[in-house]
Amino acid sequence: MKICPYCRQEVLGEDKFCGWCGKKLPGEPSEEERKIVEKIREEARKEDLKRKKIREREREEKMVKLIKERAEEEVKEIEKVKSKREQIIEKLTEVPSGEEERREEFLKMLGMKKKPELKAKMPSPLKIKEKEVIFRPVPVAKPSNFEKIWIRTIILILVLSVLSGILIFGLDILKLKEKPVPPPAGGTTTEGILPPGEKPPEELIIPLSLLQTQESITLEIPSLDKLPLFFSDFLKSGLKEKVFTRILIKNLEENKIVDLEDFLKTIKVTAPASFYQTLKPDFTLFIYSPQTLQIGFIAEIKENKKEELKNLLSSWEKEMQADFEPLFVLFGKEKLMVAHPFIDRIYLGENFRYTTFYQESFGMCYGTLKDRYFIFTTSGETMLRLIEYKAELTKDLKEGDRETEVEILQTWLANDPKIYPEGLVTGNFGALTKKAVVRFQQKFSEDILKPWGLVEGTGIVDKSTREKLNEVYRR
């Protein structure tokens, strides 16, 4: 008997497929493969031992070098002390010029002979043997009971005095803090002090982004009516190409992030009143530049409002171009002509509608993703990238499968030519897709293969492979 690595059920040792989950069981490695693995492990162990010996040798060399340096420093210190002592002795025994002659004349007058030089008789410094000092306890008289009580009383009085002083001082400070500070003349207030009746500014709340972008920029505007001017100048500034950038618009007057309704109404975009009732107010505004600058936003659909939003958008299509014309004017695009009515398109299982403008590199695209998000953008390519980022693999895939999730898998793998050089997106899990999956598993073998004790990829998108794919490619 053996255990299935997928469903953890017992199966017969000779079975090639699990009778519980139906998946192919990994075969046991051959004797030759075991020898190769053992050889690799033995070489790794030898390499580890070699590295340890090298590290120990380096550590010993460092210690020896450090000890030598310390010894040299100590020798230098000793030499400095000796040289200082010699200099002192030389200064003490040195006789000034002319002093020697005066001494000889004085000795002749006294009828005495000259004594040998002081340097010759200067004895070497005596080594004084330090006597060992022995400390003996001195007998101390114990205080009487009366003295003990008296000392404790004095200590208690001191502690109470300190505590009372701290309490009185603290109350005085609190009274000073509670005392209102009158505003200066002219009705103005000092920095950090609010006049009576005025509320403190609210804390700035930044909503969570509905799209994981590579860049994020905060555009500060003095008031809401200045938004069109500041936003138009911002779009004309240089921005990174082929990078999703989130735009946060901060209203300094109200100290808050502008929501979807305020944004569209301020730039004069006309939308049905019920449009804002189907979406949550927080939204993610972004720009993307595959070739030319494109803009879009994502908003979360309220619960049980999907059908209402779908019907609203269908009836709004006739006036949508005229209603969004103020947004296009901010791009410097005026008097646009629609090339064709809105067209349906399905990509990776998601449906969206789009139209383009004559002689222009942008248009209008909108759709709902996962029945949860509403997306509007001015570029079809941007919509395709967003669908790829929001796609998700939810089931195991293997060779022979043909469905939408196979298209998602092929689209993701095609982003890396080293993994899927053919880049074919057919929805059919064939031999080329299997080889690409094997390359992906080998690239992330630490997370996919190693936990199962595997060395080579299987080409099957199982749970661990699926989780890694979602982690790498989803946003």
Helices and strands as residue ranges (DSSP letters): E 2-3, E 10-11, H 31-93, H 99-110, H 118-121, H 145-178, E 215-221, G 224-226, H 227-236, E 245-251, E 256-257, H 260-266, H 273-278, E 279-288, E 294-301, H 306-323, H 325-330, E 343-347, E 350-356, E 363-369, E 373-377, H 380-390, H 404-413, H 431-443, H 445-448, G 450-452, H 463-473
